[in-house]
């Protein structure tokens, strides 16, 4: 049997968390620094526990104004403490909701920064208290592996890739895909090279895209399970 995970960014108060939790197998829960709050985290974790969806900490720069998508320069020790704060907050809430935090995934500008920045990657690993790491190939994956962490490889069916294999900047044409057929095609092309496929919950039609991707994966012989 071939297995793959389907994840989405949840708890950001911009999408239908309840509907996506019925489709995905892992939930990247916003920890309050770019979006979300304790009540939202608790709601997502409670429903994830009921459905058997794996919970991950979606950590970000402290930047609610820009939804965590603005480039920032944060000292290593400060970022380490910010990551630890986010992970600790979600862990406490998740445990109270009957769930457990299984992995960490950076969000937005931090996600892209740690693909290349050694200090920022080290800070994320040091602050995440032994959690598995969900990321693309890059510096963070190497640093996490060197620290003995489990690393899950991630792909993005609803995003465009450049010639380096990185995501096209959101300011550029073709960065975010809107057509279900194209997203499904990308998912089927990516699935054999990754452990998890991410569908962004803040895009129009996100729930429909997720359902279509899941159905296509299952039809192609893939079984879905959480990280």
Secondary structure, 3 states (H helix, E strand, C coil): CEEEEEEEEECCCCCCHHHHHCCCCEEEEECCCCCCCHHHHHHHHHHHHHHCCEEEEEECCCCCCCCCCCCCCCCHHHHHHHHHHHHHHHHHHHHHCCCCEEEEEECHHHHHHCCCCHHHHHHHHHHCCCCEEEECCCHHHHHHHHCCCCEEEEECCCECECCCCCECCCCCCCCECCCHHHHHHHHHHHHHHCCEEEECCCCCCHHHHHHHHHHHHHHCCEEECCC
